[in-house]
Amino acid sequence: MADVQSTTTDRSLDLLKYSVLFVVIAVVIAILIYRFKIGGELASKSDEWSNFGTYIGGVLGPLISFVTLLAVLKTVYMQRDLLETQKNEFTDLSAKQDQQLVLAKTEAERAKVQAYQTTVLNVLESFSAEFKDDARELAVSASNVASRGLNILDSVRLVESYKSREDEARKKVSEFKILALELSINEYQNTDEIKKKFGPELQRILGIEV
């Protein structure tokens, strides 16, 4: 914008210089014509000077008025160009600011999604570790059934119960790992998309009825 104002000022100064030069040349020409037509000597009477002044005023008055009008019109057009340029620059600046706002909003949403992904991953890893410990404890309990002194039928039933619960726990661990992998490799637009995708799956694995 400063460059535009500087250019406009330079144009105004050029117009002023050319106008002054034009008027000076016109004055010199008018004086030369008067001198050759009327006489080359300086007048000695006041009425002759009055006639000379009337002549100069009659010649240069309309000329100066015309030059002044041109200068005013030129200034108006230059101001209009300046305003148009400023309007375009303000429009471009507003568009850039809008783009920056959209970009900032997108970055903020992306950071929010990444933070939510990290939270869900931590939850999945926590559940996975918990069920992995349960499976390990159930395996140990199944191996220690023989030391309890139960009859064969009760021992078999108890071992089968432990094994079934261990298999179920290991299955949940596998499902949590699959969910964690899917959450890590995919991209999501917002947190609602993650909730809709993984909320029902978590409830299903944990056996939570809605």
C-alpha positions in Angstrom: 0.0 0.0 0.0 2.9 2.3 0.7 4.2 1.7 -2.8 0.8 2.6 -4.3 0.7 5.9 -2.3 4.3 6.7 -3.4 3.4 6.1 -7.0 0.3 8.3 -6.7 2.4 11.1 -5.1 5.0 10.9 -7.9 2.3 11.1 -10.6 0.8 14.2 -8.9 4.2 15.9 -8.7 4.9 15.1 -12.4 1.5 16.5 -13.4 2.2 19.7 -11.3 5.6 20.1 -12.9 4.3 19.7 -16.5 1.4 22.1 -15.8 3.7 24.8 -14.4 6.1 24.3 -17.4 3.2 24.5 -19.8 1.9 27.7 -18.3 5.4 29.3 -18.3 5.9 28.4 -22.0 2.4 29.8 -22.8 3.4 33.1 -21.0 6.6 33.4 -22.9 4.9 32.8 -26.2 2.2 35.3 -25.4 4.8 37.9 -24.5 6.8 37.3 -27.6 3.7 37.5 -29.8 2.7 40.8 -28.1 6.2 42.2 -28.5 6.4 41.4 -32.2 2.9 42.6 -33.0 2.7 45.7 -30.8 6.2 46.8 -30.4 9.5 45.7 -28.8 9.9 48.6 -26.5 8.6 48.9 -22.9 5.4 50.9 -22.6 5.7 54.3 -21.0 2.0 54.9 -20.4 -0.3 53.3 -17.9 -3.0 52.6 -20.4 -0.5 50.6 -22.5 0.4 48.5 -19.5 -3.3 48.1 -18.7 -3.9 46.9 -22.3 -0.9 44.5 -21.9 -2.3 43.2 -18.6 -5.7 42.7 -20.2 -4.1 40.8 -23.1 -2.1 38.5 -20.8 -5.1 37.9 -18.6 -7.4 37.2 -21.6 -4.9 34.7 -23.0 -3.7 33.0 -19.9 -6.9 33.1 -17.8 -8.8 30.4 -19.7 -5.6 28.5 -20.2 -4.8 28.4 -16.5 -8.4 27.4 -15.8 -8.2 24.6 -18.3 -5.0 23.3 -16.8 -6.5 23.5 -13.4 -9.5 21.5 -14.5 -7.2 18.9 -16.0 -5.2 18.7 -12.8 -8.5 18.3 -10.8 -9.7 15.6 -13.1 -6.3 13.8 -13.0 -6.3 14.0 -9.2 -9.9 12.5 -9.1 -8.9 9.6 -11.4 -5.7 9.0 -9.4 -7.6 8.9 -6.2 -10.1 6.5 -7.7 -7.3 4.2 -8.8 -5.7 4.5 -5.4 -9.0 3.6 -3.7 -9.5 0.7 -6.1 -6.0 -0.6 -5.4 -6.5 -0.3 -1.7 -9.8 -2.1 -1.9 -8.2 -5.0 -3.8 -5.4 -5.1 -1.3 -7.8 -5.2 1.6 -9.8 -7.9 -0.1 -6.6 -10.0 -0.6 -5.6 -9.4 3.0 -9.0 -10.4 4.2 -8.9 -13.6 2.1 -5.5 -14.4 3.5 -6.7 -13.9 7.0 -9.7 -16.1 6.3 -7.3 -18.8 5.0 -5.1 -18.5 8.0 -8.1 -18.8 10.3 -9.3 -21.9 8.4 -5.8 -23.4 8.6 -5.5 -22.6 12.3 -8.9 -24.2 12.9 -7.9 -27.2 11.0 -4.6 -27.5 12.9 -6.5 -27.2 16.2 -9.0 -29.9 15.2 -6.1 -32.1 14.1 -4.3 -31.7 17.4 -7.6 -32.4 19.2 -8.1 -35.6 17.2 -4.5 -36.7 17.8 -4.8 -36.1 21.5 -8.1 -38.1 21.6 -6.4 -40.9 19.6 -3.6 -41.0 22.1 -6.1 -41.2 25.0 -8.1 -44.0 23.4 -4.8 -45.9 22.6 -3.8 -45.6 26.3 -7.2 -47.0 27.3 -6.9 -49.9 24.8 -3.4 -50.7 26.1 -4.6 -50.5 29.7 -7.5 -53.0 29.0 -5.1 -55.2 27.0 -2.6 -55.4 29.8 -5.3 -56.0 32.4 -6.8 -59.0 30.5 -3.3 -60.3 29.7 -2.6 -60.4 33.4 -6.0 -62.1 34.0 -5.1 -64.7 31.4 -1.8 -65.3 33.0 -3.4 -65.7 36.4 -6.0 -68.1 35.1 -3.3 -70.2 33.5 -1.4 -70.4 36.8 -4.7 -71.3 38.6 -5.4 -74.1 36.1 -2.0 -75.6 36.6 -2.4 -75.5 40.4 -5.7 -77.4 40.4 -4.0 -80.7 40.9 -2.5 -79.5 44.2 -5.9 -78.8 45.7 -6.8 -82.5 46.4 -10.1 -82.4 44.5 -11.5 -85.5 42.8 -10.9 -86.0 39.2 -14.3 -84.8 37.9 -14.2 -81.6 39.9 -10.6 -81.0 38.9 -11.4 -81.4 35.2 -14.4 -79.1 35.5 -12.3 -76.5 37.3 -9.5 -76.7 34.8 -11.9 -76.3 31.9 -13.4 -73.3 33.6 -10.0 -71.7 34.0 -9.0 -72.5 30.5 -12.3 -71.1 29.1 -11.9 -67.9 31.0 -8.2 -67.7 30.0 -9.1 -68.2 26.3 -11.8 -65.5 26.6 -9.2 -63.1 28.2 -6.7 -63.8 25.5 -9.3 -63.2 22.8 -10.1 -59.8 24.4 -6.4 -59.0 24.4 -6.2 -59.8 20.7 -9.3 -57.7 19.9 -7.9 -54.7 21.9 -4.6 -55.0 19.9 -6.5 -55.0 16.6 -8.5 -51.9 17.6 -5.2 -50.2 18.7 -3.6 -51.0 15.4 -6.6 -49.8 13.4 -6.7 -46.6 15.5 -3.0 -46.0 14.9 -2.8 -46.4 11.1 -6.1 -44.6 10.1 -6.7 -40.9 9.9 -9.9 -39.3 11.4 -11.5 -36.0 10.7 -12.9 -35.4 14.2 -13.3 -37.0 17.6 -16.9 -38.0 16.9 -15.8 -40.2 14.1 -13.5 -42.0 16.6 -16.3 -42.3 19.1 -18.7 -43.8 16.6 -16.1 -46.3 15.4 -14.5 -47.5 18.6 -17.2 -46.8 21.3 -19.5 -49.7 20.3 -16.5 -52.0 19.8 -15.2 -51.3 23.3 -18.6 -51.9 24.7 -18.9 -55.2 22.8 -15.5 -56.5 23.9 -16.2 -55.5 27.5 -19.7 -57.0 27.4 -21.4 -53.7 28.3 -25.0 -53.5 27.2 -26.3 -50.0 26.2 
